[in-house]
Structures are given as C-alpha cells and as structure tokens.
Amino acid sequence: MTRSPTGADVASPRSPASRDSAAPEPADQAGGDPDVIMAPTVRLAAAQRAVSAALAEAERQSVDVCIAAADSGGHLLAFARMDRAPLLCVQLAQDKAFSVSSFGGLPTGEWWRLLESEPALLHGIVKTDRLVVFGGGVPLVCQGRTVGAIGVSGGSSEQDVRIAEAGAAVMS
C-alpha cells in the first residue's frame, strides 16, 4: 500500500498487497512475474552442431554455401562459409536466420504464399531490412518451441532448404 497525495491508502500496481487482493495474474517462467516473459533460446554448442550438420549435407549435395545459426532474438551464434561459397551469401544466410527468428519461426520459404495475393504488402514488405522471402531459412525447434533459426545461402532455394533442414534436425 502507498499513500495518495490526499493521504488515502492506495494499492500500488506492483505492491505485494495489490497482488494478493487481486485476481491471480498469468505468469510465465520468470519466477511468477507477470511482467516478464522468459523466452527459450538455443545455446552456442547446439548452434554449432546445427551448422556442422548443415555443412555435412551441403558437402553430400556438392553445394558451396554459407550457413548461419541465430538465437531466438536473431543474433548470430555460429557461422560457416564453405571455400567457394559466393561472398554475397554471407549476409543472405545471416538474414535468412534473422528473418525466421524475427517472425516467430516462420520459414523464409513460406513468405511467398503469404504475400502472393497481397500486392501492396508484397511491394512494401520487401523493403524491410534483413527480411528474406525465399527458401533457406528454417526454425530451430526444441520441445515444440522456436529457440532460434538456421539460414543457408549459396544453392538453389530447394537446396538451401534441404541443407537448413538437415541442420535444424539436430535439435529434435
């Protein structure tokens, strides 16, 4: 309880008294704090395993690619560029992982289906920095929750997707 300027007792929104007397608020995993969401995220070791698995698949397919693994916030954790992968693919792989993380796990290859019948949205959203709307970015999922993403660039869209999926498979 706190005192208002007029001297009356008032329950402050964050005081224990107001929590006890109010209906229970939903809480996430932050020790019961309703103001905080604890989001799971992939750790470095798992991101490196995902990149290694994707590299192995790229080698099986004889495709030179760049591979980026990002955490749930889209921040780069692990990266590899194969010897002959085009330099432009460095940023594209990172942007594919970022795009997936930034949109809650939506694979980059799914964007076209969402945009093809919305011309205004299509022409506007493609100007969004770092958004990639073609295949090669897939989520890293653990226990049904998106914990990060992997992005691959250097092959065809289908090759990039298969390589990224091989990397993401280490999480399941």
Helices and strands as residue ranges (DSSP letters): E 2-3, E 9-10, H 16-21, H 44-61, E 66-71, E 76-81, H 88-102, G 108-110, H 111-115, H 119-125, E 137-142, E 145-153, H 157-168, G 169-171
